[in-house]
Amino acid sequence: MLDIAIIGGGLAGLSLAQRLSSKPRTITVFEARDRWGGRIFCAPGADGFRYDLGPSWIWPEFQPRLAAMINGEDIAVYRQWSDGHSLYQSERESPPQAYRDQGTYAAARRMRGGAYALVDTLLRQLPQGSLKLNHQLNKLIDCDEYIELHFTSPVGEFSVKAKQVVITIPPRLLVNTVAFEPALDQPLQQAMQDTPTWMAGHAKVLLRYSHAFWREAGLSGNVIAPCQGAILSEIFDAGADDGAHAALSGFFAIPASLRNQYRDDLQPLVLEQLVRLFGSEAAQPTHFQMMDWFNESLTAVADDANLPTSHPQYGHPWLQLDHWNDKLYFCGTETASDFGGYLEGALESAERVGRLLLL
């Protein structure tokens, strides 16, 4: 029997496992995907460079846990490139307006090695025997003295017993995909259903180029496009600070239903918008890649198709309590009060649950 089973191998789950490893106990992290990181996902480039298709930015000036981690682990960071003129596209058919943007990304930093540098750091500190990929949780049963966990894995269905369980799966995804015996209280289930999964309705695109032609033209690569008909609503320079690994990235403006309906047309539509903004060189990327988080079954459910109109209020009090008589805990960035949705929120939640379990 395990002392603690941690469900989810994203930043929260791995950080919690690292915290709990300070005391002798049997801990295993179970991850449904075939990779670690959860919503941290990077596309590999040359020379170890990684392009973020999940979270990209951190704000060490305002995020103390991330600041402590990157400083303690010597993770190099660099500023989001913003030199030159940024563009504002107010109408689809009109030329964009150039302006100097001194504020949008002023405190934003990116990590060398992408956000996955955080995952790499934690994996190096955890014993390989405690890490299980391709293990999807299906059911939890409260057996009084322990919890029985039922999984699907490459070798079939099986169960594990644990004295305590910490679930880092986003609450909405959890309540839609995992059975609880006995069932969780209905108000708690509703609170979980009402908690939007951060990024679940979003999609990002990455376009790599042979050189950063926008920088050569005096442009930052950063674009805000709130106009009707825009395919991408926010575009930014996704390359290295020294101009190497030239790339542009952006968030789709169109909702998940339209992205799926016009999937085969998205690449030419994106290129058309970029050509309007940056000129003909934008039509010739060396690499084009999309990450649509809504189509990730281990991230999103149907309700995530409707994006929140503002940043959600995360950290519902019921998600910060223990359940099943101190055997079941919820963790993950959606359970964080101060930085919910951000990488800092994942660390905040791991800190909170780790403090409770180490008492």
C-alpha positions in Angstrom: 0.0 0.0 0.0 1.2 3.5 -0.9 1.4 6.2 1.7 0.5 8.9 -0.9 -0.7 8.6 -4.5 -0.5 11.8 -6.6 -2.7 11.9 -9.6 -1.3 14.1 -12.4 2.3 14.7 -13.5 2.2 18.4 -14.3 4.0 21.1 -12.3 1.7 20.8 -9.3 2.0 17.0 -9.0 5.8 16.9 -9.5 6.4 19.8 -7.2 4.3 18.2 -4.5 6.1 14.9 -4.9 9.5 16.7 -4.5 8.2 18.5 -1.4 7.0 15.2 0.2 10.2 13.4 -0.5 11.8 15.1 2.5 10.3 12.4 4.7 10.5 8.6 4.3 7.3 7.5 2.8 6.1 5.6 -0.3 4.9 8.1 -2.9 3.9 7.5 -6.6 2.9 10.0 -9.2 0.5 8.7 -11.8 0.2 10.5 -15.1 -2.4 9.6 -17.8 -0.3 11.1 -20.7 2.8 9.5 -22.2 4.8 12.6 -21.2 5.3 14.7 -18.1 4.3 18.3 -17.7 0.5 18.4 -18.2 -0.3 21.7 -19.8 3.4 22.5 -20.0 4.2 21.5 -23.6 7.1 22.5 -25.8 8.1 21.9 -29.4 11.8 21.1 -29.7 14.1 23.3 -31.8 17.8 23.2 -32.6 20.5 23.3 -29.9 18.1 22.4 -27.1 15.8 25.4 -27.7 12.2 24.7 -26.9 9.1 26.6 -28.2 6.3 26.9 -25.7 2.9 25.8 -26.9 1.5 25.8 -23.4 2.4 28.5 -20.8 5.2 30.8 -22.0 5.7 33.5 -19.5 6.6 33.9 -15.9 6.8 37.1 -13.8 9.5 36.5 -11.2 9.1 40.1 -9.9 5.6 39.2 -8.7 5.8 35.4 -8.3 7.9 34.5 -5.4 7.7 30.7 -5.6 8.8 30.6 -9.3 11.5 33.2 -8.5 12.9 31.0 -5.8 12.8 27.9 -8.0 14.5 29.4 -11.0 17.1 31.1 -8.8 17.7 28.0 -6.7 18.0 25.7 -9.7 19.9 28.2 -11.8 17.3 28.2 -14.6 18.2 31.0 -17.0 15.5 33.4 -18.0 15.3 36.2 -20.5 12.8 39.0 -21.3 10.1 38.7 -23.8 11.3 40.5 -26.9 9.5 43.8 -27.3 12.1 46.0 -29.0 10.8 48.0 -32.0 7.3 48.9 -33.0 4.3 46.7 -32.0 1.2 46.6 -34.2 -2.5 47.1 -33.5 -5.0 45.7 -36.0 -8.3 47.5 -35.5 -9.9 46.4 -38.8 -9.1 43.3 -40.8 -8.8 45.1 -44.2 -7.0 48.2 -42.9 -3.2 48.6 -42.4 -2.2 47.9 -38.8 -1.1 50.8 -36.6 2.4 50.9 -35.3 3.1 52.0 -31.8 5.7 51.6 -29.0 4.5 49.2 -26.3 6.4 49.7 -23.1 4.0 47.9 -20.8 2.4 44.7 -22.1 5.4 42.4 -21.6 7.5 44.7 -19.4 7.9 42.2 -16.5 7.4 39.0 -18.5 10.2 36.5 -18.7 10.7 33.3 -20.5 12.9 30.3 -19.6 15.8 28.9 -21.6 14.6 25.4 -22.4 11.0 26.6 -22.3 8.6 26.1 -19.4 9.6 22.5 -19.5 12.9 23.5 -17.8 10.8 23.4 -14.6 9.6 19.9 -15.3 13.2 18.7 -16.1 14.4 20.1 -12.8 11.8 18.3 -10.8 12.1 15.0 -12.6 15.9 15.0 -11.8 15.0 15.1 -8.1 12.5 12.3 -8.1 13.3 8.5 -8.1 12.2 7.0 -11.4 10.5 4.2 -9.7 8.0 6.6 -8.2 6.9 8.0 -11.6 4.2 6.2 -13.7 3.2 7.4 -17.2 0.2 6.1 -19.2 -1.9 5.5 -16.1 -5.4 7.0 -16.4 -7.5 7.2 -13.3 -11.0 5.9 -13.7 -12.4 5.5 -10.2 -11.7 6.2 -6.5 -13.3 4.1 -3.7 -13.3 5.2 -0.1 -12.4 2.1 1.9 -12.3 3.7 5.3 -8.7 3.1 6.2 -7.4 3.7 2.6 -8.5 4.7 -0.9 -8.6 2.2 -3.7 -7.6 3.7 -7.1 -8.6 2.1 -10.3 -6.5 2.8 -13.4 -6.3 1.9 -17.1 -2.7 1.4 -18.3 -1.0 -0.2 -21.3 -1.2 -3.6 -19.5 -4.9 -3.3 -18.8 -7.1 -2.4 -15.8 -5.6 -2.6 -12.3 -6.0 -1.1 -8.8 -3.8 0.5 -6.2 -4.3 1.2 -2.5 -3.1 4.4 -0.9 -3.5 5.9 2.6 -3.9 9.3 1.1 -4.6 10.6 -2.4 -3.9 14.0 -3.9 -5.5 14.9 -7.2 -4.0 17.6 -9.4 -6.3 17.0 -12.3 -8.3 20.2 -13.1 -11.6 20.1 -11.1 -13.9 20.3 -14.1 -12.0 17.5 -16.0 -12.0 15.4 -12.8 -15.7 15.6 -12.1 -16.5 14.6 -15.7 -14.0 11.7 -16.1 -13.5 10.0 -12.7 -16.1 8.1 -10.6 -16.1 8.5 -6.8 -17.6 5.9 -4.4 -19.3 7.2 -2.5 -20.2 10.1 -4.7 -18.9 13.5 -3.7 -21.4 15.9 -2.2 -23.5 17.6 -4.9 -22.4 21.2 -4.0 -18.8 20.1 -4.3 -19.4 18.5 -7.7 -21.1 21.7 -8.9 -18.2 23.8 -7.7 -15.8 21.6 -9.6 -18.0 21.8 -12.7 -18.1 25.6 -12.4 -14.3 25.9 -12.3 -13.0 26.6 -15.8 -9.9 24.7 -16.7 -7.2 27.3 -17.6 -6.2 27.1 -21.2 -8.7 24.4 -22.0 -10.6 26.4 -24.6 -7.5 28.1 -26.1 -5.3 27.2 -29.0 -1.8 28.4 -29.9 0.1 28.4 -33.2 3.8 28.4 -33.7 5.5 29.5 -37.0 9.3 29.1 -37.3 11.3 31.1 -39.9 14.8 31.1 -41.2 15.4 34.6 -39.8 13.5 37.2 -37.8 12.6 39.5 -40.7 10.2 41.5 -38.5 13.1 42.5 -36.2 15.1 43.5 -39.2 12.2 45.8 -40.2 12.1 47.4 -36.8 9.1 45.5 -35.5 8.8 43.7 -32.2 6.6 40.9 -33.7 4.0 41.7 -31.1 0.4 42.3 -32.3 -2.9 43.0 -30.7 -5.8 42.2 -33.1 -9.3 42.6 -31.5 -10.9 43.2 -34.8 -13.8 41.2 -36.3 -12.5 38.5 -38.6 -9.0 38.2 -37.0 -7.8 34.6 -36.8 -5.2 35.4 -34.2 -6.0 37.9 -31.4 -2.5 38.1 -29.9 0.8 37.5 -31.7 4.3 37.7 -30.2 7.9 37.0 -30.9 8.6 33.4 -29.8 12.3 33.2 -30.6 15.4 33.7 -28.5 16.4 37.1 -27.1 19.4 37.1 -29.4 17.4 36.7 -32.5 18.2 33.0 -33.0 15.4 30.4 -33.4 13.2 32.9 -35.2 9.6 32.3 -34.5 6.2 33.9 -34.1 3.5 32.5 -31.9 -0.1 33.5 -31.2 -3.5 32.8 -29.6 -6.5 32.0 -31.8 -9.3 34.5 -31.7 -11.9 32.1 -33.1 -13.7 29.7 -30.7 -13.1 26.0 -30.5 -16.2 25.1 -32.6 -15.0 27.2 -35.5 -11.5 25.9 -35.2 -12.7 22.4 -35.6 -15.1 23.3 -38.4 -12.4 25.0 -40.5 -9.4 23.0 -39.3 -8.1 22.4 -42.9 -8.3 26.1 -43.6 -6.5 27.5 -40.5 -3.0 27.5 -41.8 -3.7 29.6 -44.9 -5.9 31.9 -42.8 -3.2 32.4 -40.3 -0.6 33.0 -43.0 -3.0 35.5 -44.7 -3.2 37.5 -41.5 0.5 37.5 -40.9 1.2 38.6 -44.5 -1.2 41.6 -43.9 0.8 42.4 -40.8 4.4 41.7 -41.7 4.6 41.4 -45.5 5.3 38.6 -47.9 8.1 36.9 -46.0 5.6 35.8 -43.4 4.0 33.5 -46.0 7.1 31.2 -45.9 7.5 29.6 -42.5 9.9 26.7 -42.2 7.6 25.0 -39.7 3.9 25.4 -38.7 2.4 23.8 -35.6 -0.8 24.2 -33.7 -1.7 23.1 -30.2 -5.5 23.1 -29.7 -6.0 22.5 -26.0 -9.7 22.0 -26.4 -9.0 18.9 -28.5 -6.9 17.4 -25.7 -9.2 14.9 -23.9 -6.9 15.0 -20.8 -7.3 18.8 -20.6 -10.8 19.9 -21.8 -14.4 18.8 -21.6 -17.4 20.2 -23.6 -18.1 23.1 -21.2 -14.6 24.5 -21.9 -15.6 25.5 -25.4 -17.0 28.7 -24.0 -14.1 30.9 -22.9 -14.4 33.0 -19.7 -14.8 36.7 -20.5 -12.3 37.5 -17.7 -9.8 35.7 -15.5 -11.7 33.2 -13.5 -11.9 33.4 -9.7 -9.9 30.3 -8.7 -9.2 28.7 -5.3 -12.8 27.7 -4.2 -12.6 27.0 -0.4 -14.1 23.6 -0.8 -11.2 22.6 -3.1 -8.8 23.6 -0.4 -10.2 21.2 2.2 -9.5 17.6 2.9 -12.2 15.1 2.1 -13.0 11.5 3.0 -11.6 12.0 6.5 -8.2 13.4 5.7 -7.5 10.9 2.9 -8.4 13.0 -0.2 -7.0 16.3 -1.3 -7.3 18.5 -4.4 -4.3 20.3 -5.8 -3.4 22.1 -9.0 -3.4 25.7 -10.3 -7.2 25.9 -10.3 -7.2 25.4 -6.5 -4.8 28.3 -5.9 -6.2 31.5 -4.4 -3.7 34.1 -5.5 -2.2 32.9 -8.8 -4.9 30.5 -10.1 -4.3 29.5 -13.7 -0.6 30.4 -13.7 2.5 28.3 -13.1 2.9 30.1 -9.8 -0.6 28.9 -8.9 0.5 25.3 -9.5 3.5 25.8 -7.1 1.2 27.6 -4.6 -1.2 24.7 -4.5 1.6 22.2 -4.1 3.0 24.3 -1.2 -0.5 24.3 0.5 -1.1 20.6 0.2 2.5 19.7 1.1 2.2 21.7 4.2 -0.9 19.8 5.3 0.6 16.4 4.5 3.8 17.1 6.3 2.1 18.1 9.6 
